[in-house]
């Protein structure tokens, strides 16, 4: 019965708990803003790396590889080597 009482305390509009919905939407909006700010920070770091002479394309690839499991990286590198040799590269 406590759950039913808690639900009654929230104002509902069309069967929707408006306060709960507003809270969820506002939290998502805050996180979206944080993600946008982080994206801008990452972009700035890549620009810094580029101005220091690093190849940004290679840096992105290196970061992608570091996220993978070592066994997966080894398998991909093996296959890449086989494919290169097959193409005479």
Number of C-alpha atoms within 10 A of each C-alpha: 5 7 7 8 9 9 11 11 9 13 13 13 9 7 7 11 15 14 13 13 11 11 11 11 11 12 12 12 12 11 11 12 12 12 12 12 12 12 12 12 12 12 12 12 13 18 14 13 14 14 11 9 9 13 12 16 10 10 14 12 10 11 10 10 14 11 9 11 9 11 9 11 14 12 11 13 12 12 12 12 13 13 12 11 10 9 8 7 8
